[in-house]
Amino acid sequence: MKTSVLPIAELSEHQIASWIKLLPNNGVLDCPCMRPEYALFAGRVLPNIEVAILSADGSDVGFFPFERHTGDLGLPIGRFLSELHGVVAAKDTIWDADELIRECGLKAWQFDHLIAEQEPFQQHHSFTDDSFYMDLNDGFESYCADRKSAGSSVIKQAARKERKLEREVGPVRVAAHTTEKSAWNALAEWKSAQLLRLGYSDMFRLDWVNALLEELRPVDEDEFGPLLSTLHAGDELVAVQLGLRSPTAATSWIPTFDHDYAKYSPGLILQLKLADWAANEGIHRFDLGRGENQTKLSLASDAFDIAVGSVDHRFVRRTLTQTYYGLRNWVHASPFKNVSLKAVRRIKALAGK
């Protein structure tokens, strides 16, 4: 196995095609964040995007995209915006995580949505978590039937709230994707307010986030692109969701809604409408992402494992990281979990992290 590293912009058409060929029928690698288009768009606004190319017997057999930062620290592309990351390769490809990071010229690579089943990274996991999804493989009606048989009343609740929304505000209509600037503006305004209410920092204060979303806004391709979805009730825009799509998977990337209409659960209504649309488009999985909340648990058919941790060749930093995650795992297991995590989020928000 040989490894070469290139700036993402120097990836050849042949290499891009080889990358894409590895994605279908290869587990969760069909996630839009694992596609070369995502890395290429990010590379337009983040000049430190690189990709390691794994080759054997003269053929490219794997790709590992990453962001290089000061001190040769590696991060996932798009940092906290990356819904999934790891090495794009066939499951039987043999590679070593420590060697890969060294050959990338990195002292460390940190991850928080790593495909947990990638065995070479497993010794570097600090903990694993669930990433939830809606299974649309057999169509939307089958998904609804499965939710009902699992004891979830989410479909019935959404239908009741949709009828109430129509009675009290106006007829409901959905756009699976729009490029209208007003929808993008509402997304930023509502999501910023929502994050601050929950004690998180506002992602839209970061120039690179706005620049990346602006690069994605006009894209409208079946292979890869944004899904800026809207829910109107009469003339009122009540929910917006920015997702990404590939031929077989979609993500609920940045969902939000007008807080004045919260009692109607417009985000829930929009998510189900989108799932119906996605199933008709041939999309088999709608990723809801990491993190538990009651709505997500009600919607989810299942979950796959993702991992948090780092491959770190700096002894002191590695020791500090292990101590931090040990403390984090203790907090999560303690009876003061909710209070502790809220305090941590508030500190991060004040620090602008």
C-alpha positions in Angstrom: 0.0 0.0 0.0 1.3 3.4 -1.0 0.0 6.8 0.1 0.3 10.1 -1.7 -1.2 13.4 -0.5 -2.7 16.2 -2.8 -4.5 19.5 -2.3 -8.1 18.6 -3.0 -8.2 21.0 -6.1 -5.4 18.8 -7.7 -7.5 15.6 -7.7 -7.8 14.3 -11.3 -11.0 13.4 -13.0 -9.9 9.8 -13.0 -9.3 9.9 -9.2 -12.7 11.5 -8.6 -14.3 8.7 -10.7 -12.4 6.1 -8.7 -13.6 7.7 -5.4 -17.2 7.7 -6.6 -17.0 4.0 -7.6 -16.2 3.0 -4.1 -19.4 4.6 -2.6 -22.3 2.4 -3.7 -23.2 -0.7 -1.8 -20.5 0.0 0.8 -22.4 0.6 4.0 -23.0 4.2 5.0 -20.3 5.5 2.6 -23.2 6.7 0.4 -23.6 9.7 2.8 -23.2 13.0 0.9 -20.4 14.1 3.2 -18.3 11.2 2.0 -18.5 12.2 -1.6 -15.6 14.0 -3.5 -18.0 16.8 -4.4 -18.4 17.8 -0.8 -14.6 18.0 -0.4 -14.2 19.9 -3.6 -16.8 22.5 -2.6 -15.3 22.9 0.8 -11.9 23.4 -0.8 -13.2 26.5 -2.5 -13.5 28.3 0.8 -11.1 26.3 3.0 -7.7 26.3 1.2 -6.2 23.7 3.6 -8.3 20.8 2.3 -6.2 17.8 1.3 -6.8 14.1 0.3 -4.6 11.1 0.9 -4.8 8.6 -1.9 -4.2 5.0 -1.0 -2.9 2.9 -4.0 -1.9 -0.7 -4.5 -0.7 -2.5 -7.7 -1.0 0.8 -9.6 -4.7 1.3 -8.7 -6.3 3.9 -6.4 -8.1 1.9 -3.7 -8.8 4.4 -1.0 -9.3 8.1 -0.3 -8.9 10.0 3.0 -9.9 13.7 2.9 -9.0 16.0 5.8 -8.4 19.7 6.8 -4.8 20.6 7.7 -4.5 23.2 10.5 -1.7 25.0 12.3 0.8 22.5 13.8 -0.1 19.8 11.4 -3.4 19.1 13.2 -5.9 17.3 11.0 -9.7 17.7 11.3 -12.7 16.4 9.3 -13.7 18.5 6.3 -16.1 21.2 7.4 -15.3 20.4 11.1 -18.6 20.3 13.0 -20.6 20.4 9.7 -19.3 17.0 8.7 -22.0 14.4 9.4 -19.7 11.5 8.7 -16.0 10.9 8.0 -13.4 8.3 7.6 -11.5 6.5 4.8 -13.4 5.8 1.6 -12.3 2.3 0.6 -13.6 -1.2 0.0 -14.2 -3.1 3.3 -11.5 -5.6 2.6 -8.8 -3.0 2.0 -6.0 -3.3 4.5 -4.5 -0.1 5.9 -3.1 1.2 9.2 -4.5 4.3 10.9 -1.3 5.4 12.6 0.7 5.0 9.5 -1.9 6.8 7.4 -1.9 9.8 9.7 2.0 9.9 9.6 2.1 9.7 5.8 -0.4 12.6 5.6 2.3 14.6 7.5 -0.1 15.1 10.4 0.8 14.9 14.1 -2.8 14.2 15.0 -6.3 13.8 13.4 -9.3 14.5 15.5 -12.7 13.0 14.7 -16.3 13.2 16.1 -18.5 11.5 13.4 -16.1 8.7 12.4 -17.6 5.5 10.8 -17.1 3.3 13.9 -16.9 0.0 12.0 -13.6 1.1 10.3 -11.4 -1.3 12.3 -8.0 0.4 11.9 -9.3 3.5 13.8 -11.0 1.5 16.6 -8.1 1.6 19.1 -8.3 5.4 18.9 -12.0 5.7 19.8 -12.8 7.6 23.0 -16.4 6.7 22.8 -19.1 5.7 20.3 -22.5 7.2 19.8 -25.7 6.5 17.7 -26.3 8.3 14.4 -30.0 7.9 13.7 -31.7 7.4 10.3 -35.1 6.8 8.6 -35.1 3.6 6.6 -36.8 4.3 3.3 -35.5 1.3 1.4 -39.0 -0.2 0.9 -40.7 3.2 0.4 -42.4 5.7 2.6 -45.6 3.7 3.3 -43.5 0.8 4.5 -41.5 3.2 6.8 -44.8 4.6 8.3 -46.1 1.0 8.9 -42.8 0.1 10.6 -43.0 3.2 12.9 -46.6 2.3 13.8 -45.7 -1.4 14.5 -42.8 -0.2 16.7 -45.3 1.7 18.9 -44.5 5.2 17.7 -47.4 7.6 17.2 -45.2 10.2 15.4 -47.0 9.9 12.1 -50.4 10.3 13.7 -49.2 13.3 15.7 -47.7 15.0 12.7 -50.9 14.5 10.7 -53.0 16.0 13.5 -50.7 19.0 13.9 -50.6 19.5 10.1 -54.5 19.7 10.0 -54.4 22.2 12.9 -51.8 24.3 11.1 -53.9 24.4 8.0 -57.0 25.4 9.9 -55.4 28.1 11.9 -52.8 29.5 9.6 -53.3 28.3 6.0 -52.9 25.5 3.4 -49.6 23.6 3.8 -47.2 23.4 0.9 -43.7 22.0 0.7 -40.7 22.6 -1.6 -38.1 19.9 -1.5 -35.5 22.3 -2.8 -35.4 26.0 -3.4 -32.6 28.4 -4.2 -34.5 31.4 -3.0 -32.4 33.8 -0.9 -35.3 34.4 1.5 -35.2 30.8 2.6 -31.5 30.9 3.2 -31.9 34.1 5.2 -34.6 32.5 7.4 -32.4 29.4 7.9 -29.6 31.5 9.3 -31.8 33.7 11.4 -33.9 30.9 13.0 -31.0 28.5 13.5 -28.9 31.2 15.1 -31.6 32.0 17.6 -32.3 28.3 18.3 -28.6 27.6 19.0 -28.3 30.5 21.4 -31.5 29.4 23.2 -29.9 25.9 23.7 -26.6 27.3 24.9 -24.6 26.6 21.8 -22.4 29.0 19.8 -23.8 30.5 16.6 -22.3 28.8 13.5 -23.4 31.6 11.3 -20.9 34.0 13.0 -18.2 32.1 11.2 -17.3 33.5 7.8 -16.2 30.1 6.3 -19.6 28.5 7.2 -21.5 31.3 5.3 -19.0 31.1 2.4 -19.5 27.3 2.1 -23.2 27.5 2.2 -23.2 30.2 -0.4 -21.0 28.0 -2.7 -23.5 25.2 -2.3 -26.7 27.3 -2.7 -26.9 27.3 -6.6 -26.0 23.6 -6.9 -28.8 21.4 -8.3 -27.4 17.9 -9.3 -28.9 14.5 -8.6 -25.4 13.0 -7.7 -24.7 15.6 -5.0 -26.2 18.8 -3.9 -28.0 20.8 -1.2 -31.7 20.3 -0.2 -32.9 23.6 1.0 -36.5 22.6 1.9 -39.3 24.8 3.0 -42.7 24.4 4.7 -45.3 27.1 4.2 -48.7 27.5 5.8 -50.6 29.9 3.7 -48.2 32.8 3.0 -46.2 32.1 6.1 -42.8 30.3 5.9 -42.8 28.2 9.1 -39.9 25.7 8.7 -36.7 25.4 6.7 -34.2 22.6 6.5 -30.9 22.5 4.8 -29.8 19.0 3.9 -27.4 17.3 1.5 -28.2 14.5 -1.0 -26.5 11.7 -2.9 -28.2 9.2 -5.2 -29.2 7.0 -2.3 -28.9 9.0 0.9 -30.0 12.4 2.3 -29.1 14.2 5.5 -31.1 16.4 7.8 -28.1 18.8 8.1 -29.4 22.0 9.5 -33.1 21.9 10.5 -34.9 24.8 12.0 -38.3 26.5 12.2 -40.1 29.8 13.2 -40.3 29.6 16.9 -43.6 31.5 16.8 -45.2 28.3 15.3 -43.5 25.8 17.6 -46.8 24.4 18.9 -47.5 23.0 15.4 -44.2 21.1 15.2 -43.5 22.4 11.7 -40.0 20.8 11.7 -41.5 17.4 12.2 -44.1 17.9 9.5 -41.4 19.1 7.1 -39.2 16.1 7.9 -41.9 13.6 7.1 -42.9 15.4 3.9 -39.2 15.3 2.8 -39.0 11.6 3.7 -42.0 10.9 1.4 -40.4 12.9 -1.4 -37.0 11.2 -0.9 -38.4 7.7 -1.1 -40.0 8.6 -4.4 -36.6 9.9 -5.6 -34.9 6.5 -4.9 -33.3 7.6 -1.7 -33.0 4.7 0.7 -31.8 6.3 3.9 -32.5 9.7 5.5 -29.9 10.5 8.1 -31.1 12.4 11.2 -27.6 12.5 12.7 -26.1 12.1 16.1 -27.7 13.3 19.3 -30.9 12.1 21.0 -34.1 14.0 21.3 -37.7 12.7 21.5 -38.6 13.6 18.0 -35.5 12.0 16.5 -36.0 8.9 18.5 -39.7 8.7 17.3 -38.7 9.2 13.7 -35.7 6.9 13.6 -35.9 3.4 12.1 -32.5 2.5 13.5 -29.0 3.9 14.1 -25.4 3.1 13.1 -22.4 3.7 15.3 -20.1 6.7 15.0 -17.0 7.3 17.0 -15.4 10.3 18.7 -11.6 10.4 19.4 -8.3 11.1 17.8 -5.2 9.5 16.3 -2.6 11.6 18.1 1.2 11.1 18.0 1.9 13.9 20.5 2.3 12.2 23.9 1.3 15.1 26.1 -1.8 16.1 24.0 -2.8 12.4 23.7 -2.7 12.1 27.5 -4.7 15.3 28.0 -7.3 14.2 25.4 -7.7 10.8 27.2 -8.2 12.6 30.5 -10.7 15.0 29.0 -12.8 12.2 27.5 -12.5 10.1 30.6 -14.1 13.1 32.5 -16.6 13.5 29.7 -17.7 9.9 30.0 -17.9 10.2 33.8 -20.2 13.3 33.3 -22.5 11.4 30.9 -22.8 8.5 33.4 -23.5 10.8 36.4 -26.9 11.9 37.7 -25.9 15.5 36.9 -25.5 14.9 33.2 -28.0 17.4 31.9 -26.9 20.2 34.2 -23.2 19.5 33.5 -23.6 19.4 29.7 -25.6 22.6 29.6 -22.8 24.4 31.5 -20.2 23.0 29.1 -22.2 24.3 26.1 -22.6 27.7 27.7 -18.8 27.9 28.3 -18.1 26.9 24.6 -20.6 29.5 23.4 -19.0 32.3 25.4 -15.6 31.3 24.1 -17.0 31.3 20.5 -16.1 27.6 19.9 
